Amino acid sequence: MKNIVIKFLALFMLLAFTNVSANQSTNESTGTNTHKEETYKSQTFGHMVSGFLKSTGIVAFISPDPDELNAKGEKMSTFHKGLGRALMIILTFFLFWLAIAKGFEPLLLLPIAFGGLLANIPVANIGGAHGFLGVIYSMGLSNEMFPIIIFMGVGAMTDFGPLLSNPKTALLGGAAQFGIFGTLVGAVALSQYGIVDFTLQQASAISIIGGADGPTSIFIATKLAPELLGAIAVASYSYMAMVPIIQPPIMKALTTDAERRIKMTTLRHVSRLEKLVFPVMVLTLAILVLPESTPLIGAFMFGNFLKESGVVERLNDTLQNSLINTVTIFLGLGVGSKLAADQFLVPQTMFIMALGIVAFSVGTASGVLMAKLMNMFPGHKINPLIGSAGVSAVPMAARVSNKVGMEFDRNNMLLMHAMGPNVAGVIGSAVAAGVLISLFQ
Amino acid sequence: METNLIVEGFKFMGLGMGTVFIFLVIMIASMNLMSIVIHKFFPESKPEINPSVAPQQNNKKVVAAISAAITHHRQG
């Protein structure tokens, strides 16, 4: 069987050779016909083979085309074309491993990593203006469409009940936004001392990682610093996945044993009407105080309003499932297109990764400290462990609060209490994002 | 003219955190107000019906569980 295949291939090659020579002779004889095929120059088979070999990926990696342009049509350095791409492809394999073996936000990390793999293919230029990743990017990322749609879905999944039954825990979600602004100061300090060059816009886009809210980070990054989107999105999602590792040591360091054992009063029942009025009320406040934040808050509350209305179950179901899933695929691939070597392998990326983890830690710490501050005032005591849930990362951060609480008292269920600051954190980071946008208008 | 970026950063922080907290404080106040208004003028009427139904269901479940346990005990 194998022999037959080989013979057949050999025959085919032979035919091809004779064809080429035949073509040559016909071309020479009938010179008048060639003008129709001016773009295609006839060549010998040897030339064709060598031409084809030059267009392979191996050659493109080892000795890249000196005139090759990046996705934006600019010249790239030789490093970014050869070794840089190979390194980025290895990095995407590492991200696959994180997503599949370690379960790090696989829903987003897998599409992002695969998009990154595709964007680093030489010659094909998939991330370019006419490649499909480039088309996805301009379709919904450069105009901030996809993060907004994701926000609608997140709104439809959110239950504001725990927040409504204990409103003051919203302050914890506000305190955690110190992570954003603390990192902003850190980032501009770095560029003030000439360590790395960040503009104020870039520093703001990086600091929003501290909001621990993927869509918000992407929304702000595309608006203020699209060139850093890849690094910001990867930092944001990988640290969100690492919340169970980053938060507990900070939470334990800042609380005493007695504080960790505080039992909170049972949450009261919240009527349906309250849940229905709440999204409209928050949106009204956003309109009055900070219209710049209404794209995010408006989309979020739209999703939540559909859910709480209880009369559009089909739309609610679409938002929570099919729509958010579809957009997640596109969002991931579009962000992945920014993992092209020439945009990701820059010195800034390292600092973005470092600042991102600072942002998370500061946010966690200030949430916990805020809870301790609130306990100094009369009223129902708050377990400081739920303060860390103020960084959004819904519902992971709330689960971490619950888990750490259970370590010290098996009967202390903090999950529902922690959901309050958790969803308030989403609102808080949307407001912070609105402030940042309004400052650059 | 050189602007001190760190000072700018702190200005951003002051304005940003101020806005976030003011927003949330207003939100908390209106949440409390809303719940007072709603509980006063639009109380939920459901809880009166539920208590009479729930115990019966519970009893049935308990009876079923006990009888299952008894049969299991006799068989064993």
Interface residues (C-beta under 8 A of the other chain):
Chain A: L163 L164 P167 K168 A170 L171 G173 G174 Q177 F178 I180 F181 G182 L184 V185 A187 V188 A189 S191 Q192 L200 A203 S204 V270 S271 R272 L273 E274 V277 F278 M281 V282 L285 A286 V289 L290 A424 I427 G428 V431 A432 G434 V435 L436 L439
Chain B: N4 L5 I6 E8 G9 F10 F12 M13 L15 G16 M17 T19 V20 F21 I22 F23 L24 V25 I26 M27 I28 S30 M31 N32 M34 S35 I38 H39 F42 E44
